[in-house]
Amino acid sequence: MTAYPHFFQPISRLLLHNTNYDDDDEPIEPKRPWEYWHPLVNISIVHNECSIACPRELAVELFAPVIAGLKPELQKGVTISKEDYSVIVIGGEGLEAGQRVLDLSSPLALAKM
């Protein structure tokens, strides 16, 4: 038995999340569609697992209620990580992707990390 069908709706909501809020938590309508705030989201699906990286607040808001409603045997296979993620942007003009990876990983290798 798989839990995938239970998560279709919250995954769709995550992908289509497009509401900005002002300082008073009131929804803001942007002047242009591309001005909506979109969180960084990564969804990886393989034959026996689905991993979703998104802000913790959204994970709790969208997925925790679904997990709570699953049968106990399905709940065992679904978790929300307690660890946060960081986004690293590596910019550079004229560098190929392979060179960027080396530029980033070389100091880490030297520090034995």
Long-range contacts (C-beta under 8 A, 24 or more apart in sequence): 1-73, 1-74, 3-70, 3-74, 3-77, 3-78, 4-50, 6-66, 6-69, 6-70, 6-74, 7-50, 7-63, 7-66, 9-66, 10-62, 10-63, 10-66, 11-43, 11-52, 13-62, 14-41, 14-52, 14-54, 14-58, 14-62, 15-41, 15-43, 17-58, 40-87, 53-85, 56-80, 56-84
